């Protein structure tokens, strides 16, 4: 019984670490995308171009940013089952009938 509890706690810690790592990677990636977009938008060459060409470039930059954000969303779709498992493990740490419930535990 202690081994099952230790395994569950180890799994919770591993899942939390994975979620934190993915959040950090996502945040860094988003910051990089925003910085690149700002750099490109601030280039003087773009501002020196005719309005029509400038608008085309800005539209292209926006499309690239949206594509990268869609990639991020796809990454998070993979994380959703892990988050559900983490919530389940931390909200309901013991299955009913396991003998590990407390008096105030699950019905």
C-alpha positions, -999 to 999 in steps of 0.1 A, spaced: 0 0 0 29 24 8 44 16 -26 12 26 -44 11 58 -24 48 65 -32 42 58 -69 12 81 -69 31 109 -52 61 105 -76 37 106 -106 21 138 -92 56 154 -88 66 143 -123 34 157 -139 38 190 -121 74 193 -133 63 185 -168 35 211 -167 59 238 -153 85 230 -180 59 232 -208 46 265 -194 82 279 -193 89 268 -228 56 282 -240 62 316 -223 97 318 -237 85 309 -272 57 335 -271 81 362 -260 105 353 -288 77 355 -313 65 388 -300 101 402 -300 107 390 -336 75 406 -347 83 439 -330 118 439 -345 105 433 -380 77 459 -376 102 485 -364 127 481 -392 131 514 -410 131 496 -444 95 486 -439 85 521 -430 103 534 -461 83 511 -484 52 521 -502 20 517 -482 7 488 -502 40 468 -499 42 477 -462 7 464 -456 15 431 -474 45 426 -452 26 434 -420 -1 409 -431 25 383 -437 40 389 -402 6 386 -386 0 353 -405 33 339 -393 25 349 -357 -9 332 -359 7 300 -374 32 299 -345 3 304 -320 -16 275 -336 15 253 -331 15 263 -294 -22 253 -291 -14 220 -307 13 214 -281 -11 222 -253 -37 197 -267 -11 170 -259 -8 185 -224 -45 184 -216 -47 147 -207 -17 152 -183 -33 181 -167 -66 161 -162 -46 133 -147 -28 158 -124 -61 173 -112 -76 139 -107 -46 127 -87 -44 158 -65 -81 162 -60 -90 126 -54 -57 111 -41 -73 78 -30 -98 56 -47 -128 47 -27 -124 12 -12 -86 13 -12 -85 15 26 -66 48 24 -95 71 27 -98 94 58 -130 99 78 -136 131 59 -127 116 26 -147 104 -4 -182 91 3 
